[in-house]
Structures are given as C-alpha cells and as structure tokens.
C-alpha cells in the first residue's frame, strides 16, 4: 500500500514534475547556466579554466534545479521531513548502518559484474573521473554540490517523483525504472561521447539507486535515502581527499 509513505504528490505536482522539472533538470537549466558562464568568460568576469567552469556549471545547475523541485514538491517534502523527524535517531542510525551497508553490498556485486564485462584497468567510470578532476579544482564547491545539493535533488526526482508515481501501478517496475534512470544519468555523458564501456557502469550506479529505493520502501520517508546518499557521497569525497594527501 502506498500509504506507508509520507506525503502525496497530486496530479498537478506529478504533471509539473514530469513535464516541467525533468526537462529543466536534464537540459534547460544546464543549457542556460552554460550560456551565462560562456558570456561571463567572454567578457572577462570569470577566468578561462575549463575545470572550474565545469564546477560552476554543476553547482548552479544543481542549485537551480533543487529550487525548482522544492517549489513544485514543497508540501510533499515537508510531510516527509516531519515523518523523518518523528523517529530522528532511529532513521539516522539506520541510515548510517543498514542503509549505507546495503549501498556497499550492492557496490561489491556491481564491481564483480563490471570486472566480468570489461577491463577496468583501461576503462574507468567517466562520471567518477570527471568528479575527481572537479574536486581537485574546487574542493569546497564540489563538496557542497555532491554531498548536499545532488543527494536532495536526485532523491526528490528519482525516488520522490519517478519511484512513487510508478509504484502505484507496480512496485517491482518502480524499483527497476527509477534505478535504471538514476544509473543512466550518471553514465550518459561518457556513453554519448562514444565510450560504450560506460554501459557496464550502469550496474554500479543502477544498483546504488536500487539501494536508495529499498531504503525509501523500508522507512517511508524520502529523507532516509537522502541521508544515505549524502553519507555515501561524503565517504567517497573523503577517500579521494585522503588518497591525494597520502599518495
């Protein structure tokens, strides 16, 4: 039953989500921000540093998309936050133990599959490589983007909008589709650049998305997968930073 979940998205909110928010998130906002950055570089306001421009593009595209998501889903988000706070310690503790553990279990499974499909010594996840490059250019802004903005935005879209909408019709289908789309947005840049090996990494990001949707299914509030997502990204950033320090 869908009533195990906090909050409801009405027909108008779903329509705004699918018809307006998704195009804004996938294309319109990044295109507008990219144009603004181009003009600022052209007139000397921003320095010509490709990596920093990529950081700014990700940061402001994510922030604007998150604001749009909040405006559309405001009541839904508030209801979910209220349920999260009702059992705050339990939800945080579960997220930091069983929740993050499930992410790593699925990550191990994904890595086994990936290693069977491709030679990981010569093919890496383009999204991860780009993330590490941007992190080296601006640690502060990438932490804000990857640990705060991206987890909230992605969970509102992939679990809040897509998963909840589809789950009304079929629970298994909802898990599969939301996880697949979540995985695809993390590989499509490299894939469209012609690197077909990125398809293997669909297992990595897709199974991660599946862990998030399972957590949402278990706890009934979107802020549990958000917490797990934030923690996962924070650990990833910390590992990269420590590796760079002690390398």
Backbone bond lengths (Angstrom), bond angles and torsions (degrees), N, CA, C in turn:
res aa  C-N    CA-C-N  psi(-1)  N-CA   C-N-CA  omega(-1)  CA-C   N-CA-C  phi
1 X - - - 1.457 - - 1.520 110.47 -
2 X 1.332 116.61 138.41 1.459 121.61 -177.04 1.519 112.07 -72.66
3 X 1.348 118.81 -15.48 1.461 120.54 -176.67 1.524 113.10 -74.43
4 X 1.351 117.88 -0.45 1.462 120.31 173.44 1.517 111.41 -73.92
5 X 1.323 116.33 -14.13 1.450 121.25 -177.95 1.526 111.27 -96.50
6 X 1.326 116.04 145.36 1.459 120.55 175.09 1.522 109.88 -73.87
7 X 1.324 115.54 142.29 1.460 120.34 174.13 1.516 113.84 74.09
8 X 1.305 114.62 157.83 1.462 121.80 177.02 1.527 108.68 -136.69
9 X 1.319 115.66 144.27 1.461 120.87 171.86 1.523 107.50 -102.27
10 X 1.329 116.53 119.36 1.458 119.05 178.45 1.520 110.13 -78.55
11 X 1.331 115.77 174.07 1.458 120.77 -176.81 1.517 113.05 -58.30
12 X 1.325 116.53 -37.98 1.462 120.52 -179.55 1.524 111.07 -66.70
13 X 1.323 116.59 -42.21 1.465 120.19 179.39 1.526 111.31 -65.96
14 X 1.340 116.69 -39.96 1.463 119.93 177.88 1.528 110.78 -64.29
15 X 1.336 115.94 -41.27 1.461 120.11 178.95 1.520 110.74 -62.25
16 X 1.334 116.57 -47.14 1.464 120.87 176.69 1.523 111.15 -61.06
17 X 1.325 115.72 -37.48 1.460 119.89 -179.80 1.514 112.31 -64.73
18 X 1.334 116.53 -51.36 1.464 120.40 -176.06 1.529 112.85 -77.10
19 X 1.324 116.87 -38.83 1.465 120.24 -174.05 1.523 112.47 -85.54
20 X 1.331 116.78 -32.06 1.465 120.28 -175.40 1.529 112.37 -109.24
21 X 1.337 116.81 -54.79 1.463 119.47 -172.90 1.528 113.10 -64.64
22 X 1.340 117.42 -46.37 1.461 119.24 -177.61 1.528 112.61 -60.35
23 X 1.358 119.45 -47.37 1.469 118.47 175.59 1.533 112.75 -62.02
24 X 1.340 116.19 -37.67 1.462 119.15 176.94 1.522 110.24 -61.44
25 X 1.316 116.40 -46.56 1.464 121.88 -175.84 1.522 111.77 -68.11
26 X 1.325 116.98 -44.89 1.460 120.32 -175.34 1.524 113.44 -78.19
27 X 1.329 118.05 -32.75 1.463 118.63 -170.67 1.520 115.46 -136.08
28 X 1.339 118.34 -54.52 1.460 121.55 -167.52 1.529 111.97 -63.12
29 X 1.336 116.84 -53.48 1.470 119.22 -177.83 1.529 111.90 -63.05
30 X 1.353 119.55 -47.02 1.471 118.29 176.16 1.528 113.06 -57.83
31 X 1.345 117.13 -38.31 1.464 120.20 179.88 1.527 111.34 -66.34
32 X 1.327 116.57 -42.67 1.472 120.85 179.39 1.524 110.31 -66.05
33 X 1.331 116.76 -46.85 1.466 120.19 179.69 1.518 110.53 -62.55
34 X 1.317 116.93 -40.20 1.464 121.09 178.03 1.530 110.89 -61.10
35 X 1.342 116.81 -40.96 1.469 120.65 178.61 1.527 111.33 -65.65
36 X 1.335 116.27 -42.89 1.464 120.48 179.08 1.521 110.71 -62.20
37 X 1.336 116.08 -44.35 1.469 120.10 178.03 1.517 110.77 -61.69
38 X 1.338 116.76 -41.75 1.468 121.36 177.97 1.521 111.07 -58.38
39 X 1.339 116.55 -44.36 1.463 120.31 -179.21 1.534 111.20 -67.53
40 X 1.334 116.70 -38.22 1.466 119.97 178.84 1.519 111.35 -66.18
41 X 1.336 116.05 -36.60 1.465 119.99 176.43 1.521 110.17 -68.88
42 X 1.325 115.69 -42.50 1.466 120.99 -177.97 1.521 111.84 -59.59
43 X 1.330 116.60 -38.41 1.466 120.21 -177.83 1.528 112.78 -99.04
44 X 1.332 115.74 17.05 1.455 120.41 170.66 1.504 117.11 77.42
45 X 1.327 117.73 12.50 1.468 120.37 179.69 1.530 110.53 -76.61
46 X 1.334 116.52 -38.85 1.460 121.98 178.29 1.528 109.39 -112.54
47 X 1.340 117.42 145.28 1.467 120.41 177.18 1.522 110.62 -71.13
48 X 1.329 116.05 152.82 1.459 120.62 179.54 1.527 108.56 -84.95
49 X 1.307 115.81 85.88 1.465 123.13 176.63 1.514 106.29 -131.46
50 X 1.331 116.42 107.05 1.464 121.23 -172.20 1.528 112.62 -58.13
51 X 1.321 116.63 -39.07 1.460 118.89 -179.51 1.525 111.89 -67.11
52 X 1.340 116.50 -43.65 1.461 119.71 178.39 1.522 111.37 -66.05
53 X 1.320 116.94 -34.90 1.460 119.74 177.22 1.526 109.83 -64.60
54 X 1.334 116.68 -37.66 1.456 120.52 175.81 1.520 111.87 -64.33
55 X 1.334 116.37 -38.11 1.466 121.10 176.96 1.517 110.08 -62.45
56 X 1.341 116.41 -47.50 1.465 120.85 179.78 1.521 111.25 -62.31
57 X 1.321 117.15 -40.34 1.465 121.38 -179.59 1.527 110.31 -61.81
58 X 1.326 116.80 -47.45 1.463 120.81 179.40 1.519 111.85 -65.19
59 X 1.336 116.21 -42.80 1.461 121.12 -176.69 1.517 111.75 -63.72
60 X 1.330 116.69 -53.01 1.461 119.63 -174.23 1.526 112.43 -77.17
61 X 1.333 117.42 -29.90 1.462 119.75 174.32 1.525 110.14 -65.25
62 X 1.329 115.69 -43.52 1.460 120.00 178.53 1.513 112.45 -65.37
63 X 1.328 116.08 -43.12 1.460 120.28 -178.04 1.524 111.50 -64.37
64 X 1.324 117.09 -45.91 1.467 120.59 179.59 1.531 111.18 -65.23
65 X 1.326 117.00 -39.46 1.466 120.60 177.90 1.524 110.68 -65.01
66 X 1.334 116.41 -38.59 1.468 120.66 179.39 1.524 110.77 -65.54
67 X 1.312 116.81 -40.22 1.469 120.56 177.58 1.528 110.01 -62.21
68 X 1.329 116.57 -43.90 1.467 120.47 178.09 1.530 110.96 -61.91
69 X 1.334 116.62 -42.66 1.459 120.64 179.15 1.521 110.82 -62.22
70 X 1.322 116.81 -40.74 1.465 120.07 -179.94 1.530 110.90 -64.90
71 X 1.320 116.73 -42.13 1.469 120.56 -179.73 1.527 110.30 -61.51
72 X 1.332 116.72 -42.43 1.463 121.01 -177.25 1.532 111.80 -73.95
73 X 1.331 116.87 -40.45 1.470 121.49 -172.74 1.527 113.34 -107.29
74 X 1.316 118.52 22.42 1.464 122.49 -170.41 1.523 113.40 -52.09
75 X 1.312 118.26 -51.96 1.466 121.06 -178.49 1.527 111.75 -64.90
76 X 1.315 116.21 -40.35 1.464 122.14 177.67 1.530 110.15 -60.37
77 X 1.318 116.68 -44.72 1.466 121.62 -179.70 1.522 110.53 -64.96
78 X 1.321 117.40 -42.71 1.469 120.94 -179.88 1.527 111.20 -63.12
79 X 1.322 117.56 -43.52 1.470 121.25 179.14 1.527 111.30 -62.39
80 X 1.320 116.16 -39.58 1.459 120.29 178.93 1.522 111.59 -68.14
81 X 1.319 116.44 -37.40 1.463 119.78 179.75 1.528 110.71 -68.88
82 X 1.328 116.31 -37.20 1.467 120.11 177.34 1.526 110.57 -61.50
83 X 1.335 116.79 -44.99 1.471 120.35 178.81 1.522 110.92 -65.12
84 X 1.320 117.25 -37.53 1.461 121.31 178.59 1.526 110.42 -62.87
85 X 1.337 116.69 -42.40 1.465 121.11 -178.59 1.529 112.81 -70.41
86 X 1.327 117.28 -28.00 1.461 120.92 -178.82 1.530 111.90 -59.50
87 X 1.328 116.49 -32.86 1.465 121.67 177.52 1.533 107.58 -129.68
88 X 1.319 115.44 55.06 1.461 121.64 -171.39 1.522 112.38 -57.97
89 X 1.331 116.74 -53.51 1.465 119.34 -176.77 1.523 111.16 -61.84
90 X 1.336 116.18 -44.73 1.465 120.32 179.92 1.520 111.50 -61.09
91 X 1.340 116.64 -44.29 1.468 120.72 -178.58 1.522 111.95 -66.20
92 X 1.335 116.82 -42.32 1.461 120.54 179.79 1.525 110.29 -67.62
93 X 1.344 116.03 -44.61 1.469 120.30 179.95 1.520 110.97 -62.36
94 X 1.341 117.35 -43.51 1.465 121.37 179.47 1.527 110.25 -63.26
95 X 1.336 116.14 -41.79 1.466 120.70 179.95 1.523 111.23 -62.28
96 X 1.344 116.78 -39.13 1.461 122.00 -175.85 1.523 112.50 -81.69
97 X 1.310 118.11 -7.43 1.468 121.26 179.38 1.529 110.40 -118.68
98 X 1.311 116.55 -85.08 1.462 121.00 -176.97 1.533 111.88 -63.01
99 X 1.334 115.82 -38.49 1.461 119.56 -177.72 1.513 112.70 -63.34
100 X 1.325 116.77 -54.60 1.470 119.69 -177.90 1.521 110.71 -70.26
101 X 1.349 116.54 -30.89 1.472 119.76 177.60 1.522 110.68 -62.71
102 X 1.337 116.94 -39.93 1.469 120.15 179.53 1.523 111.05 -63.92
103 X 1.338 116.51 -36.88 1.469 120.50 177.58 1.524 110.10 -60.48
104 X 1.335 116.86 -44.16 1.463 120.48 -177.54 1.523 112.30 -74.00
105 X 1.315 116.92 -31.38 1.466 119.41 175.41 1.527 110.01 -64.35
106 X 1.325 116.22 -46.34 1.467 119.72 177.46 1.526 111.24 -66.56
107 X 1.329 116.63 -30.98 1.467 120.31 177.57 1.520 111.10 -65.78
108 X 1.329 116.71 -40.15 1.469 121.01 177.40 1.527 110.36 -63.26
109 X 1.324 115.92 -44.62 1.471 120.58 178.11 1.530 109.83 -60.37
110 X 1.335 115.90 -45.25 1.464 120.48 -179.38 1.524 111.38 -62.02
111 X 1.327 116.82 -42.43 1.467 120.56 -179.50 1.523 111.47 -64.33
112 X 1.323 117.33 -36.66 1.468 120.42 176.23 1.523 110.16 -61.90
113 X 1.336 115.93 -46.08 1.472 120.50 179.76 1.519 110.69 -63.34
114 X 1.333 116.41 -45.20 1.468 121.04 -178.69 1.524 111.26 -60.65
115 X 1.338 116.15 -42.97 1.468 119.86 -179.63 1.520 112.14 -66.71
116 X 1.322 117.21 -25.53 1.458 120.61 175.86 1.531 111.44 -76.66
117 X 1.327 116.21 -25.80 1.467 120.81 -174.81 1.523 113.68 -91.55
118 X 1.343 116.86 -39.48 1.467 119.78 -175.00 1.521 110.52 -137.51
119 X 1.325 114.59 166.39 1.463 121.70 174.85 1.527 107.71 -87.49
120 X 1.329 116.84 101.66 1.467 120.74 -175.30 1.525 112.79 -71.72
121 X 1.329 117.63 -11.62 1.470 119.56 177.35 1.529 111.49 -73.98
122 X 1.330 115.97 -22.11 1.474 119.95 -179.68 1.529 112.77 -117.20
123 X 1.338 116.80 -8.93 1.465 120.90 177.48 1.526 109.38 -130.30
124 X 1.325 115.93 123.23 1.465 120.42 179.41 1.523 109.85 -121.57
125 X 1.321 115.65 166.12 1.464 120.20 178.63 1.524 109.19 -69.70
126 X 1.323 116.90 119.61 1.467 120.91 -177.47 1.519 111.26 -60.86
127 X 1.331 116.23 -37.63 1.463 120.26 -179.76 1.528 111.23 -62.64
128 X 1.331 116.94 -41.93 1.453 121.95 179.84 1.527 111.22 -67.68
129 X 1.331 116.19 -41.58 1.469 120.67 179.04 1.520 110.80 -62.53
130 X 1.325 116.17 -44.54 1.467 120.59 179.51 1.524 110.46 -65.35
131 X 1.323 116.65 -40.16 1.464 121.17 178.94 1.522 110.63 -60.29
132 X 1.314 117.54 -45.46 1.458 121.35 -179.82 1.523 111.17 -64.17
133 X 1.328 116.74 -36.76 1.461 121.05 177.82 1.522 110.66 -64.57
134 X 1.322 116.47 -47.15 1.461 120.82 179.45 1.526 111.71 -65.43
135 X 1.325 116.31 -37.25 1.464 120.58 179.08 1.518 110.43 -62.86
136 X 1.325 117.00 -36.48 1.459 121.24 177.55 1.510 112.62 -68.67
137 X 1.336 117.17 -24.98 1.461 121.18 179.89 1.519 112.65 -84.21
138 X 1.346 116.44 -37.15 1.462 119.88 -179.07 1.525 109.45 -153.02
139 X 1.318 115.61 91.95 1.450 120.18 -176.51 1.525 111.65 -63.82
140 X 1.331 117.12 -44.35 1.457 120.88 -176.34 1.517 112.15 -60.22
141 X 1.342 117.03 -52.43 1.455 120.06 -175.82 1.525 111.95 -68.97
142 X 1.329 117.13 -31.90 1.460 119.40 178.34 1.529 111.22 -73.07
143 X 1.324 117.29 -30.99 1.463 119.74 174.59 1.525 109.78 -66.73
144 X 1.332 116.43 -43.68 1.463 120.74 177.52 1.530 110.06 -59.31
145 X 1.331 115.73 -45.53 1.462 120.52 -178.04 1.528 112.06 -68.17
146 X 1.325 117.16 -49.26 1.465 120.60 -170.71 1.524 114.07 -83.31
147 X 1.327 117.29 -29.13 1.466 120.23 -175.57 1.526 112.62 -97.27
148 X 1.339 117.22 -25.40 1.468 120.15 -176.64 1.534 112.01 -112.87
149 X 1.330 116.16 -59.24 1.464 120.29 -172.21 1.523 112.52 -70.17
150 X 1.333 117.23 -54.53 1.467 121.22 -174.60 1.532 113.22 -59.62
151 X 1.346 119.69 -46.21 1.468 117.83 179.69 1.526 113.78 -59.90
152 X 1.331 117.65 -41.85 1.460 119.93 179.23 1.523 110.75 -66.07
153 X 1.320 116.64 -49.47 1.461 120.92 -177.66 1.524 111.28 -61.33
154 X 1.327 117.30 -48.26 1.456 120.79 -176.69 1.529 112.48 -66.80
155 X 1.322 117.09 -36.15 1.468 118.89 178.23 1.528 111.31 -71.46
156 X 1.325 117.54 -38.22 1.471 119.83 176.55 1.523 110.56 -60.26
157 X 1.339 116.68 -39.27 1.463 120.97 -176.63 1.526 111.79 -80.62
158 X 1.325 117.07 -54.90 1.466 120.31 -170.03 1.525 113.76 -81.39
159 X 1.311 117.47 -34.77 1.457 119.74 176.25 1.524 111.15 -96.40
160 X 1.335 117.60 -46.22 1.457 120.09 -177.08 1.518 113.54 -68.14
161 X 1.325 116.95 -48.15 1.460 121.08 -176.59 1.531 111.98 -88.13
162 X 1.316 117.59 -60.41 1.463 121.02 -172.12 1.531 111.60 -71.18
163 X 1.328 117.37 -52.88 1.463 120.02 -177.38 1.525 111.72 -62.39
164 X 1.345 117.17 -48.93 1.461 119.71 -177.24 1.527 112.11 -64.00
165 X 1.326 116.74 -37.97 1.460 119.81 179.43 1.525 111.13 -65.02
166 X 1.334 117.17 -46.55 1.458 121.28 -177.05 1.525 112.50 -74.62
167 X 1.330 116.59 -29.17 1.457 119.86 -176.42 1.531 111.81 -63.42
168 X 1.301 116.58 -26.53 1.459 121.30 177.99 1.523 111.08 -59.39
169 X 1.340 115.82 -27.79 1.463 120.71 -176.34 1.528 112.20 -101.06
170 X 1.354 116.18 -39.41 1.457 119.21 -179.47 1.525 109.26 -161.60
171 X 1.333 116.77 118.27 1.470 121.15 -174.53 1.527 112.13 -64.44
172 X 1.331 117.21 -46.24 1.468 120.61 -178.28 1.523 110.60 -63.24
173 X 1.322 116.31 -44.81 1.458 121.50 178.72 1.528 110.67 -59.87
174 X 1.327 116.97 -39.24 1.465 121.92 -179.92 1.525 110.65 -63.11
175 X 1.333 116.44 -43.95 1.471 120.31 178.09 1.527 110.82 -62.39
176 X 1.328 116.14 -45.14 1.466 120.60 -176.10 1.522 111.32 -65.87
177 X 1.315 116.86 -49.24 1.469 120.45 -175.66 1.520 111.51 -66.81
178 X 1.334 117.09 -47.58 1.465 119.38 -178.64 1.525 111.25 -62.63
179 X 1.337 116.97 -37.08 1.465 121.00 178.91 1.521 111.04 -70.29
180 X 1.339 115.88 -41.39 1.470 119.65 179.90 1.527 111.43 -63.67
181 X 1.325 116.90 -47.47 1.470 120.19 -178.57 1.530 110.41 -64.63
182 X 1.342 116.16 -40.02 1.463 120.44 175.91 1.525 110.63 -59.26
183 X 1.339 116.20 -44.60 1.458 119.67 178.41 1.516 112.36 -65.43
184 X 1.327 115.51 -40.41 1.467 119.29 -175.69 1.525 112.43 -64.85
185 X 1.325 117.85 -37.94 1.467 118.45 -178.30 1.527 111.72 -68.17
186 X 1.337 116.23 -16.29 1.465 119.15 178.47 1.530 112.85 -91.31
187 X 1.331 117.23 -6.65 1.471 119.25 -179.92 1.522 113.51 -122.39
188 X 1.340 117.05 -11.92 1.473 117.78 -168.15 1.518 113.29 -65.88
189 X 1.335 118.80 -30.18 1.466 120.19 -179.79 1.518 110.66 -62.18
190 X 1.333 116.47 -50.04 1.458 120.31 178.24 1.518 112.39 -67.26
191 X 1.331 115.72 -36.84 1.466 120.43 -179.58 1.522 110.86 -64.96
192 X 1.333 117.49 -45.45 1.460 121.54 -179.70 1.523 112.10 -70.98
193 X 1.336 115.82 -16.11 1.464 119.66 175.25 1.528 111.08 -81.50
194 X 1.335 115.83 -2.71 1.460 120.59 175.15 1.509 115.56 104.39
195 X 1.331 117.80 3.19 1.461 121.37 -179.58 1.525 109.67 -92.83
196 X 1.325 115.94 94.38 1.463 120.85 -176.65 1.530 112.69 -69.48
197 X 1.328 117.17 -15.64 1.469 119.30 178.32 1.523 111.29 -65.14
198 X 1.335 116.64 -18.86 1.469 120.27 179.65 1.524 111.76 -64.37
199 X 1.328 116.59 -22.01 1.466 119.72 178.35 1.530 111.21 -59.44
200 X 1.329 116.66 -32.40 1.461 120.09 179.32 1.519 111.05 -63.15
201 X 1.334 116.10 -34.12 1.464 120.23 -177.25 1.530 112.39 -76.63
202 X 1.341 115.15 -3.66 1.455 118.77 171.98 1.528 110.22 -61.76
203 X 1.331 116.24 -31.08 1.466 120.31 177.10 1.530 110.85 -65.84
204 X 1.318 116.19 -40.97 1.467 120.57 -178.53 1.520 111.61 -63.20
205 X 1.319 116.16 -54.92 1.463 119.99 -177.16 1.529 111.55 -74.90
206 X 1.331 116.38 -34.08 1.455 119.40 179.57 1.525 112.23 -65.97
207 X 1.329 117.40 -42.91 1.457 120.51 178.77 1.529 111.27 -70.19
208 X 1.323 116.29 -29.93 1.456 119.26 173.23 1.532 109.71 -63.47
209 X 1.321 116.16 -45.05 1.460 120.21 176.97 1.517 111.97 -61.55
210 X 1.348 116.32 -35.78 1.458 120.84 177.96 1.530 110.52 -64.72
211 X 1.328 117.26 -38.74 1.464 121.05 176.78 1.526 110.70 -62.58
212 X 1.319 116.65 -38.25 1.467 120.44 179.14 1.529 110.94 -68.24
213 X 1.334 117.06 -41.26 1.470 119.03 -179.16 1.528 110.97 -70.15
214 X 1.331 117.41 -32.59 1.462 120.39 175.26 1.529 110.86 -65.34
215 X 1.335 115.90 -39.43 1.468 120.10 177.73 1.521 110.52 -64.61
216 X 1.318 115.99 -39.26 1.464 120.82 177.56 1.523 110.27 -64.42
217 X 1.321 115.46 -42.56 1.467 121.35 178.17 1.529 110.86 -61.67
218 X 1.321 116.06 -39.67 1.456 121.41 -176.33 1.527 112.34 -71.57
219 X 1.340 117.85 -44.02 1.461 121.05 -170.34 1.532 113.72 -103.24
220 X 1.322 118.37 -17.62 1.460 120.78 172.57 1.510 116.74 76.47
221 X 1.324 117.80 8.39 1.465 120.69 175.46 1.524 109.37 -134.09
222 X 1.302 116.79 134.28 1.461 122.41 -175.61 1.518 112.03 -62.84
223 X 1.342 117.06 -19.88 1.461 119.07 -177.18 1.523 113.19 -77.22
224 X 1.329 118.37 -10.67 1.464 120.11 172.05 1.529 110.33 -73.19
225 X 1.350 120.38 -54.26 1.470 118.14 174.99 1.528 112.95 -61.96
226 X 1.327 117.91 -29.96 1.466 119.53 175.09 1.526 109.98 -62.08
227 X 1.340 116.35 -45.60 1.465 120.73 179.53 1.524 111.43 -61.81
228 X 1.326 116.80 -44.66 1.470 121.17 178.56 1.523 110.40 -63.64
229 X 1.309 116.82 -43.10 1.459 122.99 -179.90 1.532 110.17 -61.71
230 X 1.324 116.35 -44.58 1.467 120.80 177.88 1.524 110.83 -62.01
231 X 1.326 116.01 -45.42 1.454 120.89 -179.21 1.521 111.01 -63.44
232 X 1.321 116.87 -43.51 1.465 121.27 178.71 1.527 111.15 -59.67
233 X 1.338 116.15 -46.05 1.469 119.93 -179.32 1.517 111.62 -68.15
234 X 1.338 117.06 -36.49 1.459 120.65 177.96 1.528 110.82 -63.64
235 X 1.323 116.61 -43.04 1.464 120.67 178.41 1.527 110.27 -62.96
236 X 1.327 116.48 -41.26 1.467 120.86 179.07 1.526 110.64 -61.55
237 X 1.339 116.50 -43.55 1.466 120.59 178.53 1.529 110.20 -64.04
238 X 1.334 116.62 -44.86 1.460 121.20 -178.37 1.528 111.17 -60.80
239 X 1.323 116.77 -41.50 1.467 120.72 179.51 1.523 110.78 -62.76
240 X 1.330 116.50 -44.65 1.461 120.54 179.48 1.521 111.43 -62.61
241 X 1.334 115.99 -43.25 1.467 120.46 -179.73 1.518 110.98 -64.42
242 X 1.334 117.99 -45.80 1.462 121.09 179.68 1.529 110.98 -64.63
243 X 1.308 117.53 -37.61 1.454 120.43 178.25 1.530 110.88 -63.91
244 X 1.335 116.20 -39.11 1.471 119.96 179.78 1.526 111.35 -69.28
245 X 1.337 116.28 -31.87 1.466 120.13 -179.31 1.525 111.56 -74.21
246 X 1.343 116.25 -42.83 1.456 120.32 -173.69 1.528 113.75 -100.89
247 X 1.338 115.11 7.80 1.473 119.11 179.58 1.523 111.16 -68.69
